[in-house]
Amino acid sequence: MRSVTLVIPLVCLTLLAGCASLAPNYARPESPVPATLDGRSATASAVADLDWQHVVTNERLKKTVELALVNNRDLRIAALNIEKARAQYQIQEATLYPAVNATAGGSSARNEGTITRKYSGGLGVTAYELDIFGRLASLKDAALQDFLTTEATQRSVRTSLIAEVTNAWLTLAGYQDLLRLAQETLDSRSKTLELTRQLQALGGTSRLTVAQAQATTEAARGDVARYISLVEQSRNALDLLAGAAVPNDHLPAAASNVGESALALVEVPSGLSSEILLRRPDIVSAEHALIGSYADIGAARAAFFPSITLTGSVGTASSSLSNLFDAGTRAWTFIPALTLPIFNAGRLSAALAVAETTRDIRIASYEKAVQTAFREVADALSERGTLNERMVAQQAEVDAYATSLRLSTERYRSGADSYLNVLDSQRSLYVAQKSLIALQLTEQSNRMTLFKALGGG
């Protein structure tokens, strides 16, 4: 009966634990950016529900991204950090409940020739803190926010990985296009050089013309060697991101070019609310970190108040092991303790100041994350607004230089013009073609940049 009398107060005190919280009420900071995004688009898809598999349309690229999502080490580390944070939260949550331990012991002592023995067994609670002022609950809330922060960070890492793999794949495709262009240019100039040498042998042209043709041919040969190296380096970078060697059937097709769309265009409706940015994983992570700082303030405030700890046990005790569980051997102990901070050289005040300053830092970090997200979207949309015009202009430039090369070649062969104009047209066309490939890569990368800036679905 006495043991029941002891357990009832313990249960009641446990239920009373955590009834108060000294953490300040959380309020999301006002958004430090304009209310809407300028979409510059007449049509809209479900921007908030974007999925990378709907954005990536090239099957080879899609397989490469899937390979990276399985094997990338950074993503694997991020996933393991989630498991670690979940375990840490469970550890902190367990402090809200008393730990009950089974105990058994025995002792022997000799005094003036008399040997005495004592045996005991029972259940006990050691130094269980009653969370009257919510210190432990605040620490548990902070641990929960740490877990949610880690989870959001993992989603941010995943989105960044998809974007990085896509851009690396597109870069490889771009260098393959440049290599193919350089090889075609080298073949063309080599043929021109051979014809020029034949003409020079027949007295139809000068050694200067041969030297000029040879110079442009060797320049193209140097570009071929350089782009071979860049293709290999791009493939190595792609393998690193994928976490494994990317199979050949996942790489950009040799016959394709970067101008062929590998990604769907992300349409953003005009006047889209900037509130959609709050769903970005990095902003979600920053907000959970901010909420956790409020809980830390609650724990720091609670440290100023008294703490009550309970130690107790109930069981049996006997001088004979065989009689340990007989009637009349029951025993119990109950040791409550009250601790009141009086002097700690300002440690508690400093801890509260640290918690409050951390809260202010995380508010600023959250606001900066929102501003950064808004700028990334605005920049991507701004670039998108001029890309089509730039590509049309660049294609027209390529066509114009192709016409110039054809006409200057005809004039040279007819003797109406010097070979120098042919060389100038060749160089100008080659540069314009390389610029067009680079611009096509920029256009494709912009699609993925906008997808990532909007939160990656």
C-alpha positions as CSV (number, residue, x, y, z in Angstrom):
1,M,0.0,0.0,0.0
2,R,2.8,2.3,0.8
3,S,4.4,1.7,-2.6
4,V,1.1,2.7,-4.2
5,T,1.0,5.8,-2.1
6,L,4.5,6.7,-3.4
7,V,3.8,6.0,-7.1
8,I,0.6,8.2,-7.3
9,P,2.4,11.5,-6.4
10,L,5.2,10.6,-8.9
11,V,2.6,10.1,-11.7
12,C,0.8,13.3,-10.8
13,L,4.0,15.3,-10.8
14,T,5.0,13.8,-14.1
15,L,1.7,14.9,-15.7
16,L,2.2,18.4,-14.4
17,A,5.7,18.5,-15.9
18,G,6.0,20.8,-19.0
19,C,2.8,22.8,-18.3
20,A,4.6,26.1,-18.8
21,S,6.8,27.4,-21.6
22,L,8.9,30.5,-21.5
23,A,9.7,30.6,-25.2
24,P,8.5,33.7,-27.0
25,N,5.7,33.3,-29.5
26,Y,6.9,32.8,-33.0
27,A,5.8,35.1,-35.9
28,R,7.1,34.7,-39.4
29,P,9.1,37.9,-40.4
30,E,7.5,40.0,-43.0
31,S,8.8,39.3,-46.5
32,P,11.5,41.7,-47.5
33,V,10.8,41.4,-51.2
34,P,8.0,42.7,-53.6
35,A,4.7,40.8,-53.4
36,T,4.8,39.5,-57.0
37,L,7.2,38.0,-59.5
38,D,7.3,39.4,-63.0
39,G,6.8,36.3,-65.0
40,R,6.9,37.8,-68.5
41,S,4.9,34.8,-69.7
42,A,1.4,34.6,-71.0
43,T,0.8,31.0,-70.1
44,A,1.5,29.1,-66.9
45,S,1.9,25.6,-65.7
46,A,1.5,24.5,-62.1
47,V,4.7,26.2,-61.0
48,A,4.3,25.1,-57.3
49,D,4.0,21.5,-58.3
50,L,7.0,21.3,-60.7
51,D,8.8,18.0,-60.8
52,W,12.2,17.5,-62.3
53,Q,11.0,14.5,-64.3
54,H,8.6,16.8,-66.1
55,V,11.2,19.4,-66.7
56,V,13.9,17.0,-68.0
57,T,12.6,15.7,-71.3
58,N,15.8,14.0,-72.7
59,E,15.8,10.4,-71.8
60,R,19.6,10.1,-71.6
61,L,19.8,13.1,-69.3
62,K,16.9,11.7,-67.2
63,K,18.8,8.4,-66.7
64,T,22.0,10.4,-65.7
65,V,20.1,12.3,-63.0
66,E,18.5,9.2,-61.7
67,L,22.0,7.6,-61.4
68,A,23.2,10.6,-59.5
69,L,20.3,10.5,-57.1
70,V,21.2,7.0,-56.2
71,N,25.0,7.3,-56.0
72,N,26.0,10.9,-55.2
73,R,27.9,11.0,-51.9
74,D,26.8,14.5,-50.9
75,L,23.2,13.5,-51.2
76,R,24.0,10.3,-49.2
77,I,25.6,12.3,-46.5
78,A,22.6,14.6,-46.4
79,A,20.3,11.6,-46.0
80,L,22.5,10.3,-43.1
81,N,22.4,13.6,-41.4
82,I,18.6,13.3,-41.4
83,E,18.8,10.0,-39.6
84,K,21.3,11.5,-37.1
85,A,19.0,14.5,-36.4
86,R,16.0,12.2,-36.0
87,A,17.9,10.2,-33.4
88,Q,19.1,13.4,-31.6
89,Y,15.4,14.5,-31.4
90,Q,14.4,11.2,-29.9
91,I,17.1,11.4,-27.3
92,Q,15.9,14.9,-26.3
93,E,12.3,13.8,-26.3
94,A,13.1,11.0,-23.9
95,T,14.3,13.5,-21.2
96,L,10.6,14.4,-20.7
97,Y,9.9,11.0,-19.2
98,P,11.4,9.4,-16.1
99,A,13.9,6.6,-16.7
100,V,12.9,3.6,-14.6
101,N,15.7,1.1,-13.8
102,A,15.6,-2.3,-12.2
103,T,18.2,-2.7,-9.4
104,A,19.5,-5.7,-7.5
105,G,22.4,-5.7,-5.0
106,G,23.9,-7.4,-2.1
107,S,26.4,-6.6,0.6
108,S,28.4,-8.4,3.3
109,A,30.2,-6.8,6.3
110,R,32.1,-8.2,9.3
111,N,32.1,-6.3,12.6
112,E,33.6,-7.7,15.8
113,G,33.4,-11.3,14.5
114,T,29.8,-10.9,13.3
115,I,29.1,-11.2,9.6
116,T,26.0,-9.4,8.4
117,R,24.5,-9.6,4.9
118,K,21.9,-7.6,3.1
119,Y,20.1,-8.1,-0.2
120,S,17.8,-5.8,-2.1
121,G,15.9,-5.6,-5.4
122,G,13.4,-3.1,-6.9
123,L,12.6,-0.4,-9.4
124,G,14.0,3.1,-9.1
125,V,13.9,6.6,-10.7
126,T,17.1,8.6,-10.5
127,A,17.2,12.5,-10.7
128,Y,14.1,12.9,-12.9
129,E,13.6,16.6,-13.5
130,L,10.0,17.9,-13.4
131,D,9.7,20.2,-16.4
132,I,7.6,22.8,-14.6
133,F,9.0,25.8,-16.5
134,G,9.3,24.0,-19.9
135,R,13.1,23.9,-20.1
136,L,13.1,20.3,-21.4
137,A,10.1,20.9,-23.6
138,S,11.9,23.8,-25.2
139,L,15.0,21.8,-25.8
140,K,12.9,19.1,-27.3
141,D,11.3,21.7,-29.6
142,A,14.7,23.0,-30.6
143,A,15.8,19.4,-31.4
144,L,12.7,19.0,-33.6
145,Q,13.4,22.1,-35.5
146,D,17.0,20.9,-36.0
147,F,15.6,17.7,-37.5
148,L,13.3,19.6,-39.8
149,T,16.1,22.0,-40.8
150,T,18.2,19.0,-41.7
151,E,15.4,17.4,-43.7
152,A,14.8,20.7,-45.7
153,T,18.6,20.9,-46.2
154,Q,18.6,17.4,-47.7
155,R,15.8,18.5,-50.2
156,S,17.9,21.6,-51.1
157,V,20.9,19.4,-51.7
158,R,18.8,17.1,-53.9
159,T,17.5,20.0,-56.0
160,S,21.0,21.5,-56.3
161,L,22.3,18.1,-57.4
162,I,19.7,17.8,-60.1
163,A,20.6,21.2,-61.4
164,E,24.4,20.5,-61.2
165,V,24.1,17.2,-63.0
166,T,21.9,18.8,-65.7
167,N,24.2,21.7,-66.3
168,A,27.3,19.3,-66.3
169,W,25.5,17.1,-68.9
170,L,24.6,20.1,-71.0
171,T,28.1,21.5,-70.7
172,L,29.4,18.1,-72.0
173,A,26.9,18.3,-74.9
174,G,28.1,21.9,-75.6
175,Y,31.8,20.9,-75.7
176,Q,30.9,17.9,-78.0
177,D,29.2,20.4,-80.3
178,L,32.3,22.7,-80.3
179,L,34.5,19.7,-80.9
180,R,32.4,18.6,-83.8
181,L,32.5,22.2,-85.2
182,A,36.2,22.4,-84.8
183,Q,36.7,19.0,-86.5
184,E,34.5,20.1,-89.4
185,T,36.4,23.4,-89.6
186,L,39.7,21.5,-89.6
187,D,38.6,19.2,-92.4
188,S,37.4,22.1,-94.5
189,R,40.5,24.2,-93.9
190,S,42.7,21.1,-94.6
191,K,41.1,20.7,-98.0
192,T,41.4,24.3,-98.7
193,L,45.1,24.2,-97.7
194,E,45.7,21.3,-100.0
195,L,44.0,23.0,-103.0
196,T,46.0,26.2,-102.2
197,R,49.2,24.2,-102.3
198,Q,48.3,22.7,-105.6
199,L,47.5,26.1,-107.0
200,Q,50.8,27.5,-105.7
201,A,52.6,24.6,-107.4
202,L,51.0,25.6,-110.7
203,G,51.8,29.2,-110.2
204,G,48.2,30.2,-109.6
205,T,48.8,31.7,-106.1
206,S,51.6,33.0,-103.9
207,R,53.4,31.4,-101.0
208,L,51.8,34.1,-98.7
209,T,48.4,32.6,-99.5
210,V,49.6,29.1,-98.7
211,A,51.1,30.4,-95.4
212,Q,47.8,32.1,-94.5
213,A,45.8,29.0,-95.3
214,Q,48.2,26.8,-93.2
215,A,47.9,29.2,-90.2
216,T,44.1,29.0,-90.1
217,T,44.3,25.2,-90.5
218,E,46.7,24.9,-87.6
219,A,44.5,27.1,-85.4
220,A,41.6,24.8,-86.1
221,R,43.8,21.8,-85.2
222,G,44.7,23.4,-81.9
223,D,41.0,24.0,-81.2
224,V,40.3,20.3,-81.9
225,A,42.9,19.3,-79.3
226,R,41.6,21.8,-76.8
227,Y,38.0,20.6,-77.1
228,I,39.0,17.0,-76.9
229,S,40.5,17.8,-73.5
230,L,37.5,19.8,-72.4
231,V,35.1,17.0,-73.4
232,E,37.1,14.5,-71.2
233,Q,37.2,17.0,-68.3
234,S,33.5,17.5,-68.6
235,R,32.9,13.8,-68.5
236,N,35.0,13.4,-65.4
237,A,33.0,16.2,-63.7
238,L,29.8,14.4,-64.7
239,D,31.1,11.1,-63.3
240,L,32.0,12.8,-60.0
241,L,28.5,14.3,-59.6
242,A,26.8,11.0,-60.5
243,G,28.9,9.2,-58.0
244,A,29.7,6.5,-60.6
245,A,30.9,6.2,-64.2
246,V,28.1,7.4,-66.4
247,P,27.4,4.7,-69.1
248,N,27.8,5.8,-72.7
249,D,24.2,5.4,-73.4
250,H,23.4,8.0,-70.8
251,L,25.7,10.6,-72.3
252,P,24.7,13.2,-74.9
253,A,24.2,11.5,-78.3
254,A,27.1,12.1,-80.7
255,A,24.7,13.2,-83.5
256,S,22.7,15.6,-81.3
257,N,23.5,19.2,-80.4
258,V,23.0,21.4,-77.4
259,G,20.4,23.4,-79.4
260,E,18.0,20.5,-79.3
261,S,15.9,21.1,-76.2
262,A,16.7,18.7,-73.4
263,L,14.6,20.5,-70.9
264,A,11.0,21.7,-70.9
265,L,10.5,25.5,-70.6
266,V,9.3,26.5,-67.1
267,E,6.4,28.9,-67.6
268,V,5.8,31.5,-64.9
269,P,2.6,33.4,-64.9
270,S,2.8,37.2,-64.8
271,G,2.1,38.6,-61.3
272,L,2.9,35.3,-59.6
273,S,2.9,35.8,-55.8
274,S,6.4,35.8,-54.3
275,E,5.0,33.7,-51.4
276,I,5.7,30.7,-53.6
277,L,9.4,31.2,-52.8
278,L,8.7,30.4,-49.1
279,R,8.4,26.7,-50.3
280,R,12.0,26.6,-51.4
281,P,13.9,24.1,-49.3
282,D,16.6,26.5,-48.3
283,I,14.1,29.0,-47.1
284,V,12.2,26.3,-45.3
285,S,15.4,25.2,-43.7
286,A,16.2,28.8,-42.6
287,E,12.7,29.2,-41.1
288,H,13.0,26.0,-39.1
289,A,16.4,27.2,-37.8
290,L,14.7,30.5,-36.8
291,I,11.8,28.7,-35.0
292,G,14.4,26.6,-33.1
293,S,16.1,29.7,-31.9
294,Y,12.8,30.7,-30.2
295,A,12.8,27.4,-28.4
296,D,16.4,28.0,-27.3
297,I,15.3,31.3,-25.7
298,G,12.6,29.4,-23.8
299,A,15.2,27.0,-22.4
300,A,17.6,29.8,-21.5
301,R,14.8,31.7,-19.6
302,A,13.7,28.5,-17.8
303,A,17.3,28.1,-16.5
304,F,16.7,31.1,-14.2
305,F,13.9,29.3,-12.3
306,P,14.1,26.5,-9.7
307,S,14.4,23.0,-10.9
308,I,12.9,20.0,-9.0
309,T,14.4,16.6,-9.4
310,L,13.0,13.4,-8.0
311,T,14.9,10.2,-7.0
312,G,12.9,7.3,-5.6
313,S,12.7,3.6,-5.5
314,V,10.4,0.8,-4.4
315,G,11.3,-2.8,-3.9
316,T,12.3,-5.3,-1.2
317,A,15.2,-5.7,1.2
318,S,16.3,-8.7,3.4
319,S,19.3,-10.0,5.2
320,S,18.7,-13.4,3.6
321,L,18.5,-13.9,-0.1
322,S,16.0,-16.7,0.2
323,N,13.6,-14.4,2.1
324,L,14.0,-11.4,-0.2
325,F,10.5,-11.5,-1.5
326,D,8.7,-12.6,1.7
327,A,6.1,-10.5,3.4
328,G,7.4,-7.6,5.4
329,T,10.5,-7.1,3.3
330,R,9.2,-4.2,1.2
331,A,11.2,-1.0,1.2
332,W,11.0,2.4,-0.5
333,T,12.9,5.7,-0.7
334,F,11.8,9.1,-1.9
335,I,14.3,12.0,-2.3
336,P,13.0,15.2,-3.9
337,A,15.5,18.0,-4.5
338,L,15.1,21.6,-5.2
339,T,17.8,23.7,-6.9
340,L,17.6,27.4,-7.1
341,P,20.2,29.5,-9.0
342,I,21.7,32.2,-6.7
343,F,25.1,33.0,-8.1
344,N,26.7,31.9,-11.3
345,A,28.9,34.8,-12.3
346,G,26.4,35.9,-15.1
347,R,26.5,32.6,-16.9
348,L,22.7,32.3,-17.2
349,S,22.3,35.9,-18.4
350,A,25.0,35.4,-20.9
351,A,23.4,32.2,-22.1
352,L,20.1,34.1,-22.6
353,A,21.9,36.9,-24.4
354,V,23.5,34.3,-26.7
355,A,20.1,32.7,-27.4
356,E,18.4,36.1,-28.2
357,T,21.3,37.2,-30.4
358,T,21.2,33.9,-32.3
359,R,17.5,34.5,-32.9
360,D,18.2,37.9,-34.4
361,I,21.0,36.4,-36.5
362,R,18.6,33.8,-37.8
363,I,16.0,36.4,-38.6
364,A,18.5,38.2,-40.7
365,S,19.6,34.9,-42.3
366,Y,16.0,34.0,-43.1
367,E,15.3,37.4,-44.7
368,K,18.5,37.2,-46.7
369,A,17.5,33.7,-48.0
370,V,14.2,35.2,-49.2
371,Q,15.9,38.1,-50.9
372,T,18.5,35.8,-52.5
373,A,15.7,33.5,-53.8
374,F,13.8,36.5,-55.2
375,R,16.9,37.8,-57.0
376,E,17.7,34.3,-58.4
377,V,14.2,34.1,-59.9
378,A,14.2,37.7,-61.1
379,D,17.6,37.2,-62.8
380,A,16.6,34.0,-64.5
381,L,13.4,35.6,-65.7
382,S,15.3,38.7,-66.9
383,E,17.7,36.5,-68.9
384,R,14.9,34.4,-70.2
385,G,13.2,37.6,-71.5
386,T,16.0,38.4,-74.0
387,L,17.4,34.9,-74.8
388,N,15.1,34.3,-77.7
389,E,15.9,37.6,-79.3
390,R,19.7,37.0,-78.8
391,M,19.4,33.5,-80.3
392,V,17.6,34.8,-83.4
393,A,20.1,37.6,-83.8
394,Q,23.0,35.1,-83.4
395,Q,21.6,32.7,-85.9
396,A,21.2,35.6,-88.4
397,E,24.8,36.5,-87.8
398,V,25.9,33.0,-88.5
399,D,23.8,33.0,-91.7
400,A,25.3,36.3,-92.8
401,Y,28.9,35.2,-92.3
402,A,28.2,32.0,-94.1
403,T,26.9,34.1,-97.1
404,S,30.0,36.3,-96.7
405,L,32.3,33.3,-96.9
406,R,30.6,31.9,-99.9
407,L,30.8,35.2,-101.8
408,S,34.3,36.0,-100.8
409,T,35.4,32.5,-101.9
410,E,33.7,32.9,-105.3
411,R,35.4,36.3,-105.7
412,Y,38.8,34.9,-104.8
413,R,38.5,32.0,-107.2
414,S,37.5,34.4,-110.0
415,G,40.5,36.6,-109.2
416,A,38.4,39.6,-108.2
417,D,39.5,39.6,-104.5
418,S,42.4,38.5,-102.3
419,Y,42.5,35.4,-100.1
420,L,42.6,37.7,-97.0
421,N,38.9,38.3,-97.3
422,V,38.3,34.6,-97.4
423,L,40.3,34.1,-94.2
424,D,38.4,36.9,-92.5
425,S,35.1,35.4,-93.4
426,Q,36.2,32.0,-92.2
427,R,37.3,33.3,-88.9
428,S,34.2,35.4,-88.4
429,L,31.9,32.5,-89.3
430,Y,33.8,30.1,-86.9
431,V,33.5,32.6,-84.0
432,A,29.8,33.2,-84.7
433,Q,29.1,29.5,-84.8
434,K,30.9,29.0,-81.4
435,S,28.9,31.9,-80.0
436,L,25.7,30.3,-81.1
437,I,26.5,27.0,-79.4
438,A,27.4,28.9,-76.2
439,L,24.1,30.8,-76.4
440,Q,22.1,27.6,-76.9
441,L,23.8,26.2,-73.8
442,T,22.9,29.3,-71.9
443,E,19.3,29.0,-73.0
444,Q,19.1,25.4,-71.9
445,S,20.8,26.1,-68.6
446,N,18.4,29.0,-67.9
447,R,15.5,26.6,-67.9
448,M,17.1,24.5,-65.2
449,T,18.2,27.6,-63.3
450,L,14.6,28.9,-63.2
451,F,13.4,25.4,-62.1
452,K,15.9,25.4,-59.2
453,A,15.2,29.1,-58.3
454,L,11.5,28.3,-57.9
455,G,12.3,25.6,-55.4
456,G,12.6,22.5,-57.6
457,G,9.0,21.4,-57.2
